Amino acid sequence: MSPKSNPFLRGYRNLSIDRSVCITYEDDCPPIWRPLHPSQAHLPDDQVALFPCVFSNDFALITEGQDIPNDLEAQSQTEGVVRTVVYAAATSASPCTSATLTRRRPRGKSCGG
């Protein structure tokens, strides 16, 4: 790797991996992106992608095969389907410097299709 292509030479520090899901709902609405609720962050991608969910402005909850506490369900009134799981490498230096790496399920549809 040449020094010019090393992202760490440009000052990127404290990189983290953010996991979010692409959700479709209602036919005329664009897809939205939400992180999973911390109580479901342990679920592997194959138990998330293509599963029904409920979501709020802050998080999504997988509903199929999962026990959801009533108070969380009350906060998440909108229903949808997770289409894909996305991982993003982000730095705390600037939100504009994040790079997104998409891992699509082979049998699933992408958000654009």
C-alpha distances in whole Angstrom, upper triangle without the diagonal:
4,6,8,7,7,11,12,12,14,17,17,19,21,19,22,22,25,27,30,32,33,37,39,43,46,46,45,43,39,37,36,33,34,33,35,38,37,39,38,34,34,35,32,31,34,36,35,34,37,40,42,42,44,42,43,41,39,38,39,41,41,44,45,45,44,47,47,49,52,50,47,48,51,48,46,48,46,46,43,40,37,35,31,29,26,23,22,19,21,21,24,24,24,25,24,20,21,19,21,20,23,24,27,30,31,34,34,34,32,33,34,35
4,5,6,7,11,12,11,13,16,16,19,22,20,23,24,27,29,32,34,35,39,41,45,47,47,47,44,40,38,37,35,36,35,37,40,39,42,40,36,37,38,35,34,37,39,38,37,40,42,45,44,46,44,44,42,40,40,41,43,43,47,47,48,47,50,49,51,54,52,49,50,52,49,48,50,48,47,45,42,39,37,33,31,28,26,24,21,22,22,25,23,24,26,24,20,21,20,22,22,25,27,30,33,33,37,37,37,34,35,35,37
4,6,5,9,9,7,10,13,14,16,19,19,22,23,26,29,31,34,35,39,41,45,48,47,47,44,40,38,37,34,35,34,37,39,38,41,40,36,36,38,36,34,37,40,38,37,41,43,45,44,45,43,43,41,39,39,40,42,43,47,47,48,47,49,49,50,53,51,48,50,51,48,47,49,47,47,45,43,39,37,34,32,28,25,23,20,21,20,22,21,22,24,22,19,20,19,22,22,26,28,31,34,35,39,38,38,35,36,36,38
4,6,8,10,8,9,12,13,16,20,19,22,23,26,28,30,33,33,37,39,43,45,45,44,42,38,36,35,33,34,33,36,38,38,41,39,36,37,38,36,34,37,39,38,37,40,42,44,43,44,42,42,39,38,38,39,42,42,46,47,48,47,49,48,50,52,50,47,49,50,47,46,48,46,46,43,41,38,36,33,31,27,25,22,19,20,19,22,20,20,22,20,17,18,17,20,21,25,27,30,33,34,38,37,36,33,34,33,36
4,6,9,8,9,12,12,15,18,17,19,20,23,25,27,29,30,34,36,40,42,42,41,39,35,33,32,30,31,30,33,35,35,38,36,33,33,34,32,30,33,36,34,33,36,38,40,40,41,39,39,37,35,35,36,38,39,43,43,44,43,46,45,47,49,48,44,46,48,44,43,45,43,43,40,38,34,33,29,27,24,21,19,16,17,17,20,19,19,20,18,15,16,14,17,18,21,23,26,29,30,34,33,33,30,30,30,33
4,5,6,8,10,10,12,15,14,17,18,21,23,26,29,30,33,36,40,43,43,42,39,35,33,32,29,30,29,31,34,33,36,34,31,31,32,30,29,32,35,33,32,36,38,40,39,40,38,38,36,34,33,35,37,38,41,42,43,42,44,43,45,47,46,42,44,46,43,41,44,42,42,39,38,34,32,29,27,23,20,18,15,15,15,18,17,18,19,18,14,15,14,17,17,21,23,26,29,31,34,33,33,30,31,31,34
4,5,5,7,6,9,12,11,14,15,18,21,23,26,27,31,33,37,40,40,39,36,33,30,29,26,27,26,28,31,30,33,32,28,29,30,29,28,31,33,31,30,34,35,37,36,37,35,35,32,30,30,32,34,35,39,40,41,40,42,41,42,44,43,39,41,43,40,38,41,39,39,37,35,31,30,27,24,21,18,15,12,12,11,14,13,14,15,14,11,11,11,14,15,19,21,25,28,30,33,32,31,28,29,29,32
4,5,5,5,7,10,10,13,16,18,22,24,27,29,33,35,39,42,42,42,38,35,33,31,28,28,26,29,31,29,33,32,28,29,31,29,29,32,34,32,32,35,37,39,37,38,36,35,33,31,31,33,35,36,40,41,42,40,42,41,42,45,43,40,42,43,40,39,42,40,40,38,37,33,32,29,26,23,19,16,13,12,11,13,12,14,16,16,12,13,13,17,18,21,23,27,30,32,35,34,34,31,31,32,35
4,5,7,10,13,13,17,19,22,25,28,31,32,36,38,41,44,45,44,41,37,35,33,31,31,30,32,34,33,36,36,32,33,35,33,32,36,38,36,35,39,40,42,41,41,39,38,36,34,34,36,38,39,43,45,45,44,46,44,46,48,46,43,45,46,43,42,45,43,44,41,40,36,35,32,29,26,23,20,16,16,14,16,14,16,18,17,14,15,16,19,21,24,27,30,33,35,38,37,37,34,34,34,37
4,6,9,13,13,16,19,21,24,26,29,30,34,36,39,42,43,41,38,35,33,31,28,29,28,31,33,32,36,35,31,33,34,33,32,35,37,35,34,38,39,41,39,40,37,36,34,32,32,34,37,38,42,44,44,43,45,43,45,47,45,41,43,45,41,40,43,41,42,39,38,35,34,31,28,25,22,18,15,14,12,14,11,13,15,14,11,13,14,18,20,23,26,29,33,34,38,36,35,32,32,32,35
4,6,10,11,14,17,19,23,25,28,30,33,36,39,42,43,42,38,35,33,31,28,28,27,30,31,30,34,33,30,31,33,32,31,35,36,34,34,37,39,40,38,38,36,35,32,30,31,33,36,37,41,43,43,42,43,42,43,45,42,39,42,43,39,39,41,40,41,39,38,35,34,31,28,24,21,18,14,13,10,11,9,11,14,14,11,13,15,18,20,24,26,30,33,35,38,37,36,33,32,33,36
4,7,7,11,13,16,19,22,25,26,30,33,36,39,40,39,35,32,30,28,24,25,23,26,28,26,30,29,26,27,29,28,28,31,33,30,30,34,35,36,35,35,32,32,29,27,27,29,32,33,37,39,40,38,39,38,39,41,39,36,38,39,36,35,38,37,37,35,34,31,30,27,24,21,18,14,11,9,6,9,7,9,11,12,8,10,12,15,17,20,23,26,29,32,35,33,33,30,29,30,33
4,6,9,13,15,19,21,25,27,30,33,36,39,41,40,36,33,31,28,25,24,22,25,26,25,28,28,24,26,28,27,27,31,32,30,30,34,35,36,34,34,32,31,29,26,26,29,31,33,36,38,38,36,38,36,37,40,37,34,37,38,35,34,38,37,37,35,34,31,31,28,24,21,18,15,11,9,6,7,7,10,12,14,11,11,14,16,18,22,24,27,30,33,35,34,34,31,30,32,35
4,6,10,13,16,19,23,25,28,32,34,38,39,39,35,32,29,27,23,22,20,22,23,21,25,25,21,22,25,25,25,28,29,27,28,32,32,34,31,32,29,28,26,23,24,26,28,30,33,35,35,33,34,33,34,36,34,31,34,35,32,32,35,34,35,33,32,29,29,26,23,20,16,13,10,8,6,6,8,11,12,14,12,12,14,16,17,21,22,26,28,31,34,32,33,30,29,31,34
4,7,10,13,16,20,22,25,29,32,35,36,36,32,29,26,24,20,20,17,20,21,20,23,23,19,20,22,22,21,25,26,24,25,28,29,31,29,29,27,27,25,22,22,24,26,27,31,33,33,31,33,31,33,35,33,30,32,34,31,30,33,32,32,30,29,26,26,22,19,16,12,10,6,5,4,7,9,11,11,13,10,9,10,12,14,17,19,22,25,28,30,29,29,26,26,28,31
4,6,10,13,17,19,22,26,29,32,34,34,30,27,24,21,18,17,14,16,18,16,19,19,15,17,19,18,18,22,23,21,22,25,26,27,25,26,24,24,22,19,18,20,22,24,27,29,29,27,29,28,29,31,30,26,29,30,27,27,30,29,29,27,26,23,23,20,16,13,10,8,6,5,6,8,11,12,12,14,12,10,11,12,13,15,17,20,22,25,28,26,27,24,24,26,29
4,7,10,13,16,19,23,26,29,31,31,28,25,21,19,15,14,12,14,16,15,18,16,13,14,16,15,15,18,19,17,18,22,22,24,22,23,21,22,21,18,17,18,20,21,24,26,26,25,26,25,27,30,28,25,27,29,26,25,28,26,26,24,23,19,19,16,13,10,6,6,5,6,9,11,14,14,13,15,13,10,10,10,10,12,13,16,19,22,24,23,23,21,21,23,25
4,7,10,13,16,20,22,26,28,28,24,21,18,15,12,11,8,10,13,12,16,14,11,13,14,14,14,17,18,15,16,19,20,21,19,20,18,18,17,14,13,14,16,18,22,23,24,22,24,23,24,27,25,22,23,25,22,21,24,23,23,21,20,16,17,14,11,8,6,5,6,7,10,12,15,14,12,14,13,10,10,9,10,11,13,15,18,21,23,21,21,19,18,21,23
4,7,10,13,17,20,23,25,25,22,20,16,14,10,9,6,8,11,11,14,12,9,11,11,11,10,14,14,12,12,16,16,18,16,17,15,16,16,13,11,12,14,14,18,20,21,19,21,20,22,24,23,20,21,23,21,19,22,20,20,18,16,13,14,11,7,6,5,7,9,11,14,15,19,18,15,17,16,13,12,10,10,10,10,13,15,18,20,18,18,16,16,19,21
4,7,10,13,16,20,21,22,18,16,12,10,6,5,4,6,10,12,14,12,10,13,12,12,10,14,14,10,11,14,14,15,13,14,12,13,13,11,9,9,11,12,16,18,20,18,20,19,21,23,22,18,19,21,18,16,19,17,16,14,13,10,11,9,6,5,7,8,11,13,16,17,20,19,15,17,17,14,13,11,11,10,11,12,14,18,19,16,16,14,13,16,18
4,6,10,13,16,18,19,16,14,10,8,6,6,6,7,11,13,15,12,11,14,12,12,10,12,12,8,8,10,11,12,10,12,11,13,13,12,9,8,10,11,14,15,18,17,19,18,21,22,22,18,18,20,18,15,17,15,14,11,10,6,7,6,5,6,9,11,15,16,19,21,23,22,18,19,20,16,16,12,12,10,11,11,12,15,16,13,13,11,10,14,16
4,7,10,14,15,16,13,10,6,6,5,7,9,10,14,17,18,16,15,17,15,15,12,14,14,10,9,10,11,12,11,12,11,13,13,13,11,10,12,12,15,17,19,19,21,20,23,24,23,20,19,21,19,16,17,14,13,10,8,6,6,5,6,7,11,13,16,18,21,23,25,23,19,20,20,17,16,13,13,11,11,10,12,15,15,12,11,9,7,10,12
4,7,10,12,13,10,9,5,5,6,8,10,11,14,17,18,16,16,19,16,17,14,15,14,11,9,9,10,9,8,9,9,11,12,13,11,9,11,11,13,15,18,17,20,18,21,22,21,18,17,19,17,13,14,11,9,6,5,4,6,8,9,11,14,16,20,21,24,25,28,26,22,23,24,21,20,17,17,14,15,13,14,17,16,12,11,10,8,11,13
4,7,8,10,8,7,5,7,9,11,14,15,17,21,22,19,20,22,19,20,17,17,17,13,12,10,11,10,10,11,11,13,14,16,14,12,14,13,15,16,19,20,22,20,23,23,23,20,18,20,18,15,14,11,9,6,6,7,7,10,12,14,18,19,23,24,28,29,31,28,24,25,26,23,22,19,19,16,17,15,15,18,16,13,11,10,7,10,11
4,6,8,6,8,7,9,11,13,16,16,18,22,22,20,21,24,21,22,19,20,19,16,14,12,12,10,10,10,10,12,14,16,15,12,14,14,14,16,20,20,21,20,22,22,22,19,17,18,17,13,12,8,7,4,7,9,10,13,16,18,21,23,26,27,30,31,33,31,27,27,29,26,26,23,23,20,21,19,19,21,19,16,14,14,11,13,14
4,6,6,9,9,11,15,16,19,20,22,25,26,24,25,28,25,26,23,23,22,19,18,15,15,13,13,13,13,15,16,19,18,16,17,17,17,19,22,23,24,22,25,24,24,21,19,19,19,15,13,10,9,8,10,13,13,17,19,21,25,26,30,30,33,34,36,33,29,30,32,29,29,26,26,23,24,22,22,24,21,18,16,16,13,15,15
4,6,8,10,13,16,18,22,22,25,28,29,26,28,30,27,27,24,24,24,21,19,16,17,15,16,16,16,18,19,22,21,19,20,20,20,21,25,25,27,26,28,27,28,25,23,23,22,19,17,13,12,10,12,14,14,17,20,22,25,27,31,31,35,35,37,34,31,30,32,30,29,26,26,23,24,21,22,23,21,18,15,15,13,13,13
4,7,10,12,16,19,22,23,25,29,30,28,29,31,29,29,26,27,26,23,21,19,20,18,18,18,17,18,18,21,21,20,22,22,22,24,28,28,30,28,30,29,29,26,24,24,23,20,18,14,14,13,14,16,16,19,22,23,26,27,30,31,34,35,36,33,29,29,31,29,28,26,27,24,25,23,24,25,23,20,17,16,13,13,14
4,7,9,13,15,19,20,22,26,27,25,26,28,26,27,24,25,24,21,19,18,18,16,16,15,14,15,15,18,18,17,19,20,21,22,26,26,27,25,27,26,26,23,22,22,20,17,16,12,12,11,13,14,14,17,19,20,23,24,27,27,30,31,32,29,26,26,28,26,25,23,24,21,23,21,22,24,23,19,16,15,12,12,14
4,6,10,13,17,19,21,25,26,24,24,27,25,25,22,23,23,20,18,17,18,17,16,16,14,15,15,17,17,16,19,19,21,23,26,26,28,26,28,28,27,24,23,23,21,18,17,14,14,12,13,13,12,14,16,17,20,20,24,24,27,28,29,26,23,22,24,22,22,19,20,18,20,18,20,22,21,17,14,13,9,9,12
4,7,10,14,15,18,21,23,21,21,23,21,21,18,20,20,16,14,14,15,14,13,14,12,13,13,15,14,13,16,16,18,20,23,23,25,23,25,26,25,22,21,22,20,16,16,13,12,10,10,10,9,11,13,13,16,17,21,21,25,26,28,25,21,21,23,20,19,16,17,15,17,15,17,19,18,15,12,10,7,8,11
4,7,10,13,15,18,20,18,18,21,20,20,17,19,19,15,14,14,15,14,12,12,10,11,10,11,11,10,14,15,17,19,22,22,23,21,23,23,23,19,18,20,17,14,15,12,12,10,10,10,10,11,12,12,15,15,19,19,22,23,25,22,18,19,21,18,18,15,17,15,17,16,17,20,20,16,15,12,9,12,14
4,7,10,13,15,18,16,15,18,17,17,15,18,17,13,13,14,15,14,12,12,10,11,10,10,9,9,12,14,17,19,22,20,22,20,22,23,22,18,18,20,17,14,16,13,13,11,11,9,10,10,9,9,11,12,15,16,19,20,22,19,16,17,18,15,15,13,14,13,14,14,16,20,20,16,15,13,10,13,16
4,6,9,12,14,13,12,15,15,16,14,17,16,12,13,15,14,14,11,11,8,8,8,7,5,6,10,12,15,17,20,18,19,17,19,20,19,15,15,17,14,12,14,12,13,12,12,10,12,11,10,10,12,12,16,16,18,19,22,20,16,18,19,16,17,14,16,14,15,16,17,21,21,18,17,15,13,16,19
4,6,9,11,10,9,12,12,13,13,16,15,11,13,15,15,15,12,12,10,10,10,7,5,6,9,11,15,17,19,16,18,16,18,19,18,14,16,18,15,13,16,15,15,14,14,11,13,12,9,10,10,11,14,14,17,17,21,19,16,18,19,16,16,14,15,14,15,16,17,21,22,19,19,17,16,19,21
4,6,8,6,6,9,9,11,11,14,12,9,11,14,13,13,10,10,9,10,11,9,5,5,6,8,12,14,15,13,14,13,15,17,16,12,13,16,14,12,15,14,14,13,13,10,13,12,10,11,12,14,17,17,20,20,24,23,20,22,22,19,19,17,17,16,16,17,17,21,21,19,19,18,17,21,22
4,5,6,6,10,10,13,14,16,14,12,15,17,15,14,11,11,9,10,11,8,5,6,6,9,12,15,15,12,13,11,12,14,13,9,11,14,11,11,14,15,15,15,15,13,17,16,14,15,15,17,19,19,21,21,25,24,21,24,25,21,22,20,21,20,19,20,21,24,24,22,23,22,21,24,26
4,5,5,8,10,13,15,17,15,14,17,19,17,17,15,14,13,14,14,11,9,10,9,12,14,17,17,13,14,12,13,16,14,11,14,16,14,14,18,18,19,19,18,16,19,18,15,16,16,17,19,19,21,20,24,24,21,25,25,22,23,21,21,21,20,22,22,26,26,24,25,24,23,27,29
4,6,7,9,13,15,17,14,13,17,19,16,16,14,14,14,15,16,13,11,10,9,10,12,15,14,10,10,9,10,13,13,10,12,15,14,14,17,18,18,19,18,17,20,19,17,18,18,20,22,22,24,24,28,28,25,28,28,25,26,24,24,23,22,23,22,26,26,24,26,25,25,28,30
4,5,6,9,11,13,10,9,13,15,13,14,12,12,13,15,16,14,10,9,7,8,10,12,12,9,10,10,12,15,15,12,13,16,15,14,17,17,17,16,16,14,17,16,13,15,16,18,20,21,24,24,28,27,25,27,27,24,24,22,21,20,19,19,19,22,22,21,22,22,22,26,27
4,6,8,10,13,11,10,13,16,15,16,14,15,14,16,17,14,11,10,10,10,14,15,15,12,14,13,15,18,18,15,16,19,18,16,20,19,19,18,17,14,17,15,12,13,13,15,17,18,20,21,25,24,22,25,24,21,21,19,18,17,16,18,18,21,22,20,22,21,21,25,26
4,6,9,12,10,10,14,17,15,17,16,17,17,19,21,18,14,13,12,12,15,15,14,12,14,14,17,20,20,17,18,22,21,19,22,22,21,20,19,16,18,16,13,15,14,17,19,20,23,23,27,27,25,27,27,23,23,21,19,19,17,18,18,21,22,21,23,23,23,27,28
4,7,8,6,7,10,13,12,14,13,15,16,19,20,18,14,12,11,9,12,12,11,10,13,14,16,20,20,17,18,21,20,18,21,21,19,18,16,13,15,14,11,14,14,17,20,21,24,25,29,29,26,28,27,24,23,20,19,17,15,16,15,18,19,18,20,20,21,24,25
4,6,6,7,9,12,12,15,15,18,18,21,22,20,17,15,13,12,14,14,13,13,16,17,20,23,24,20,21,24,23,21,24,23,21,19,16,13,14,12,10,12,13,16,18,21,24,26,29,29,26,28,27,23,22,19,17,15,12,13,12,15,16,15,18,18,20,23,23
4,5,5,6,10,10,13,14,17,17,20,21,19,16,14,13,11,14,14,14,14,18,18,22,24,25,21,21,25,23,21,23,21,19,17,14,10,11,8,7,9,11,15,17,20,23,25,28,27,25,26,25,21,20,16,14,12,9,10,8,12,13,12,14,14,16,19,20
4,5,6,8,9,13,14,17,19,22,24,22,18,16,14,12,14,12,13,14,17,19,22,25,26,22,22,26,25,22,24,22,19,17,13,11,11,10,9,12,14,18,21,23,27,29,32,31,28,29,29,25,23,20,17,14,11,10,8,11,11,11,14,15,17,20,20
4,6,8,7,10,11,15,16,20,22,20,16,13,12,8,11,9,9,10,14,15,19,21,22,19,19,22,22,19,21,20,17,15,12,10,12,11,10,14,16,19,22,24,28,29,33,32,29,30,30,26,25,21,19,17,14,13,11,14,13,13,16,17,18,21,21
4,6,6,8,9,12,13,16,18,17,13,10,9,7,10,9,10,11,14,14,18,20,21,18,17,20,19,17,18,17,14,12,9,7,9,8,8,11,13,17,20,22,25,27,30,29,26,27,27,23,22,19,17,15,12,12,10,14,13,11,14,14,15,18,19
4,6,9,10,13,14,18,19,18,15,12,12,9,12,11,13,14,17,18,21,23,24,20,19,23,22,18,20,17,15,12,8,5,6,5,6,10,13,16,20,22,26,27,30,29,26,27,26,23,21,17,16,12,10,9,7,10,10,8,10,11,12,15,15
4,7,9,13,15,18,20,20,17,13,13,10,11,10,13,14,18,18,22,23,24,21,19,22,22,18,19,16,13,10,6,5,5,7,9,13,16,20,23,25,29,31,33,32,28,29,29,25,24,20,19,15,13,11,9,11,9,7,9,10,11,15,14
4,6,10,13,16,19,18,15,11,10,7,8,7,9,11,14,14,18,20,21,18,16,19,19,16,16,14,11,9,6,6,8,10,11,15,18,21,24,26,30,31,34,32,29,30,31,27,26,22,21,18,16,14,12,14,13,11,12,14,14,17,17
4,7,10,14,17,17,14,10,9,6,6,6,10,11,13,13,16,17,19,16,13,16,16,13,13,11,7,6,4,6,9,12,13,17,20,22,26,27,31,32,35,33,29,31,31,28,27,24,23,20,19,17,15,18,16,13,14,15,15,18,18
4,7,10,13,13,10,7,5,4,5,7,11,10,12,11,14,14,15,12,10,13,13,9,10,8,6,5,6,7,10,12,13,16,19,21,25,26,29,29,32,31,27,29,30,26,26,23,23,20,19,18,17,20,18,16,16,17,15,19,19
4,7,11,11,9,6,5,7,7,10,13,12,12,10,12,12,13,10,8,10,9,6,6,5,4,6,8,10,13,15,15,18,20,22,25,26,29,29,32,30,27,28,30,27,27,24,24,22,22,21,20,23,22,19,19,19,17,21,21
4,7,8,6,4,6,9,10,13,16,14,15,12,14,14,13,10,9,10,8,5,7,6,7,8,10,10,14,15,15,16,19,20,23,23,26,26,29,27,23,25,27,24,24,22,23,21,21,21,21,24,23,20,20,19,17,20,21
4,5,6,6,9,12,13,17,19,17,17,14,15,14,12,10,9,10,6,5,7,7,9,11,13,14,17,18,17,18,20,21,24,23,25,25,27,25,22,24,26,24,25,23,24,23,23,23,24,27,26,23,23,21,19,22,24
4,6,9,12,15,17,20,23,20,20,17,18,17,15,12,13,13,9,8,10,10,12,13,15,15,18,18,18,18,19,19,22,21,23,22,24,22,19,21,23,21,23,21,23,22,23,23,25,28,28,24,23,22,19,21,24
4,7,10,14,16,20,22,19,19,16,16,17,14,11,13,13,9,9,12,12,14,15,16,15,18,18,16,16,17,17,20,18,20,19,22,21,18,20,22,20,21,20,21,21,22,23,24,27,27,24,24,22,19,22,25
4,7,10,13,16,18,15,16,13,14,15,14,10,11,13,10,8,11,11,12,12,13,12,15,15,14,14,15,16,19,19,21,21,24,22,19,21,23,20,21,19,20,19,20,20,21,24,24,21,21,20,18,21,23
4,7,9,13,15,12,14,11,13,14,14,10,10,12,10,8,10,10,10,9,10,9,12,13,12,14,15,17,20,20,23,23,26,25,22,24,25,22,22,19,20,18,18,18,18,22,21,19,19,18,16,20,21
4,6,9,11,9,10,8,10,12,12,9,8,11,10,8,11,10,10,10,10,10,13,14,13,16,17,20,22,23,26,26,29,28,25,27,28,25,25,22,22,20,19,19,19,22,21,19,20,20,18,22,23
4,6,8,7,9,8,12,14,15,11,10,14,14,11,13,12,10,10,9,8,12,13,12,15,18,20,23,25,28,28,32,30,27,29,30,26,26,23,22,20,18,18,16,20,19,16,18,18,18,21,22
4,6,5,7,7,11,12,14,11,9,13,14,11,12,12,9,10,10,11,14,16,16,19,21,24,27,28,31,32,35,34,31,33,33,30,29,26,26,23,22,20,19,22,20,18,20,21,20,23,23
4,6,8,10,14,15,17,15,13,16,17,15,15,15,12,12,11,11,14,16,16,20,22,25,29,30,33,34,37,36,33,35,35,31,31,27,26,23,21,20,18,20,18,17,19,20,20,24,23
4,7,10,13,15,18,16,14,18,19,17,18,18,15,15,14,14,17,18,18,21,23,27,29,31,34,35,38,38,34,36,37,33,32,29,28,25,23,22,19,22,20,19,21,23,23,27,26
4,6,10,12,15,12,12,15,16,14,16,17,15,15,15,14,18,18,18,21,22,25,28,29,32,33,36,35,32,35,35,31,31,28,27,25,23,22,20,23,22,21,23,24,24,27,27
4,7,9,12,10,10,13,15,14,16,17,16,17,17,17,21,21,21,24,25,28,30,31,34,34,37,37,34,36,37,33,33,30,30,28,26,26,24,27,26,24,26,27,27,30,31
4,6,8,7,6,10,11,10,13,14,14,16,16,17,20,21,20,23,24,26,29,29,32,32,35,34,32,34,35,32,32,29,29,27,26,26,25,28,27,25,26,27,26,29,30
4,6,5,6,9,10,11,13,16,16,18,19,20,24,24,23,25,27,29,31,31,33,32,36,35,32,35,36,33,34,32,32,30,29,29,28,31,30,28,30,30,29,32,33
4,5,5,6,9,10,11,14,15,18,20,21,25,26,25,27,29,31,33,33,35,34,37,37,34,36,38,35,36,33,34,32,31,31,30,33,32,30,31,31,29,33,34
4,5,5,7,9,11,14,16,19,21,21,25,26,25,27,28,29,31,31,33,32,35,34,31,34,36,33,34,32,33,32,31,31,31,34,33,31,31,31,29,33,34
4,5,5,7,9,12,13,16,18,18,22,22,21,23,24,26,28,28,30,29,32,31,28,31,32,30,31,28,29,28,27,27,27,31,30,27,28,27,26,29,30
4,5,5,7,10,11,13,16,17,20,22,21,23,25,27,29,29,32,31,34,33,30,33,34,31,32,29,30,28,28,27,26,30,28,26,26,26,25,28,29
4,5,6,10,12,15,18,19,23,24,24,26,27,29,31,31,33,32,35,34,31,33,35,32,33,31,32,30,30,30,29,33,31,29,29,29,26,30,31
4,6,9,12,15,17,18,21,23,22,23,25,26,28,28,30,29,32,30,27,30,31,29,30,28,29,28,28,28,28,32,31,28,28,27,25,28,29
4,6,8,11,13,14,18,19,19,21,23,24,27,27,29,28,31,30,26,29,30,28,28,26,27,25,25,25,25,28,27,24,24,23,21,24,26
4,7,10,13,15,19,21,21,23,25,27,30,29,32,31,34,32,29,31,33,30,31,28,29,27,27,26,26,29,28,25,24,24,21,24,25
4,7,10,13,15,18,19,21,23,25,28,28,31,31,33,31,27,29,31,28,29,26,27,24,25,23,23,26,25,21,21,20,18,21,22
4,7,10,13,16,17,19,22,24,28,28,31,32,34,32,29,30,32,29,28,25,26,23,23,21,21,23,22,18,18,18,16,19,20
4,7,9,12,14,17,20,22,26,26,30,30,33,31,27,28,29,26,26,23,23,20,20,18,17,20,18,15,14,15,13,16,16
4,6,9,11,14,18,20,24,25,29,30,33,31,27,28,29,25,24,21,21,17,17,14,14,16,14,11,11,12,11,14,14
4,6,8,11,14,17,20,22,26,27,30,28,24,25,26,22,21,18,17,14,13,11,11,14,13,10,10,10,9,13,13
4,7,10,14,16,20,22,26,27,30,28,24,25,25,22,20,16,15,12,11,9,8,11,10,7,6,6,6,10,10
4,6,10,13,17,19,23,25,27,25,22,22,22,19,17,13,12,8,7,6,6,10,10,7,8,7,7,11,12
4,7,10,14,16,20,22,24,23,20,21,20,16,15,11,10,7,6,7,8,12,13,11,11,10,10,14,15
4,7,10,13,16,19,21,19,16,17,16,13,11,8,7,5,6,8,10,14,15,13,13,11,11,14,16
4,7,10,13,16,18,17,15,16,14,11,9,6,6,6,7,10,13,16,18,16,17,14,15,17,19
4,6,10,12,15,14,11,12,11,7,6,4,6,8,10,13,16,19,21,19,19,16,16,18,21
4,7,10,12,12,10,11,9,6,5,6,7,11,13,16,19,22,25,23,23,20,20,22,24
4,7,9,8,7,9,7,4,6,8,11,14,16,19,22,25,28,25,25,22,21,23,26
4,5,6,7,9,7,6,9,12,14,17,20,23,26,29,31,29,29,26,25,27,30
4,6,7,10,9,9,12,15,17,20,23,26,28,32,34,32,31,28,27,29,32
4,7,9,8,10,13,16,19,22,25,28,31,34,36,34,33,30,29,30,33
4,5,6,8,11,14,18,20,23,26,29,32,34,32,31,27,26,27,31
4,5,6,10,12,15,18,21,23,26,29,31,29,28,24,22,24,27
4,6,9,11,15,17,21,23,27,29,31,29,27,23,22,23,26
4,7,10,13,16,20,22,26,28,31,28,27,24,23,23,27
4,7,10,13,16,19,22,25,27,25,24,21,20,21,24
4,7,10,13,16,19,22,24,22,22,18,18,19,22
4,6,10,12,16,18,21,19,18,15,15,16,18
4,7,10,13,15,18,17,16,13,14,16,18
4,6,10,12,15,13,13,10,11,13,15
4,7,9,12,11,12,10,12,14,15
4,6,9,7,8,7,10,12,12
4,6,5,8,9,12,14,13
4,6,8,10,13,15,13
4,7,10,13,15,13
4,7,9,12,10
4,7,8,6
4,5,5
4,6
4
